[in-house]
């Protein structure tokens, strides 16, 4: 049995990253485009928002950065073929990713601010569990998830404040008739 060199391992990681990073970015972009979001959403613009709400441009920049980091972390774990925790880690990552992708349609598309708050707590718990499992396989992959965890805290706090400031959020503007992205 031959052991791979560091260069071979790096190359294998890069091959995976070329697939996982665009894939995660595409999923995030698609989720965000299903319904008008941020400043493109009349409903969101009508909400009362806390004074500490970041400017609109911060959200796509933050999420694009986070999705790149998630894709890199995923590539590290996919490439960790010898780990017995690899499969559970990938399943946990997929579950938290599905939950993550459901948040934007729930919040922006269906205007379910309270349900979105519950979902973001679930996402955080799943992402934290994913981080701990990733750490047992590749510490670097876990560190790549730390900005995601931090952003989930910011987004969760913002979601909480919007929920409290807009008890009638669901009725501000009628929900969209359907998705804005044609497939």
N, C-alpha and C positions, 0 to 999 in steps of 0.2 A: 504494500500500500504506500502510495506516494503522498507526501504532505504538500499542499499548495504553498507557493511562496507569497510573500506580502504583496508583491506586484500582481500576481494572479488573483489574489483575494480582492485587491483594489479594483482590478478590471471587472471582476464578476459583480462587485457592488455597483460600479458605474453602469454596467449593462442593465442591472435591475432598476437603478435610479432613472435611466433614460425612459423606462416604461412607467414606473410608479409615480414620479413627480408630475408628468403631464396628465396621467390618469386621475390623480387626486385633484389637480387643478381643474380639469374638465368637469369632474363631478361637482365640485364646489361652485364653479361658474354656472353649470346647468341648474343647480338647486336655487341659486340666487336669481336666475333669469326666469324661473317658472312664473313668477308674479312680479309686478313692479316692486322694487324694494328701495329703501333709503329715500333719497331726495326725488326719485322717480315715482314714488308712491304718493298719490294725493291723500290717502288715508294716513300714512306716516307723517306727512307734513301737517295734517290737521291735529295730530296728537299734541298734548301739552308735554313738553320734554323738560327734564331737569337742566339746570344751568350748566352742569358739568358734562353735558352730552358732547362728545367729540364732534368736530366738523365732519360733514358727510364724506369727504375724500379719505378720511382715516380708515373707514370700514373696509373698502375694497383693498387698500394697501395692506392693512393688517391681515385680512383673510387670505390674500394671495401669498403673503409671506408665511403664514401659518400652514397653508396647504403645501407649499414647497417643503417646509420642514417636516410635515407629516409624511410626504412622499419619500423624503430621504430616510426618515426613521423606518418607514415600511420597507424600503429597499434593504436596509441593514438587517432587519429581522428575516425577510424572505431569503436573504443570502446566508443566514445562520443555519445551514442545513443539518449540522450535527446536534442541535439543541432539542431536547425532548419537550421543551416548552414552546417551541416554534409554532406548532399547530394551534394550541390554545391562545397564544399571543395573537396570531393572525385572525382567529375567530373573534376574539375580544376587540381587536382593532376594527374589524368589519362591522361589528355590532355598534360600536361607538360612532363609526363613520355614518352608518345608516341613520342613527339618532341625530347626528350633527346635520345631515342633509335634510332631515325632516323639519328642522327648526324654522328655516326661512319661509317655506310655504305655510307653515302653521301660523307664524307671526304675521308676515306681510300679506299672504294670500287669503287666509281665513280669519285674520284679525283676532285670533285667540291668544290674547296677551297673557292671561293667567295660565293657560295650558302650556304656552311657550316657556313660561317661567319654570313650571314643573319639569318640562323637558330639558331645559338648560341645566337644572340640578342633576337630572339623570345623566346627561352628557358628561358633566363634570365628574361624577362618580365613576362612570365607565372609562373616561379618559385617565383618571387617576389610577384606576386598576390596571389599565393598559400600560401606563408609565411604570408601575411597579413590576409587572411581568416583563416588559421590555428590559428593565434594568437588570433582571436576572439573566438575560440573554446577552445584551450589549448595552453597556452603560451609556455609550454615546447616543444610542437610539432613544433612551429615556430622557437624556438631557435635551434632545431636539423637541420633546413634547412639553417642556417646561413653559415656553412662551404661549403655547396653546392653553395650558392650564391657567396661566395668568390672564390671558384674554377672556377665557370663559368666566373668570371672576368679574372682570370689568363688564362684560356683556350681561352677566347674570344680575349684577347690581343695577345696571341701566334698565334692564327688563323689569326688575322689581319696582324701581322708581316710576317707570312709565305705567306699570300696572296700578300703582297706588294713586297716581295723578290723573288717571283716565279710567274711572270705574265703568264708563260706558263706551269703551274703546271699540267694541264690536259693532256699535251702531253709528259711529261717526260718519262713515261713508260706506255705501253699500259695497259688499265684497265683489271682487272682480267676477265677471261671468265665467271666466276660465283662464287657463294659463296663457301667457303672452308668447311663449316660445313654441313655434311649430316644429314638429319633427318630421 
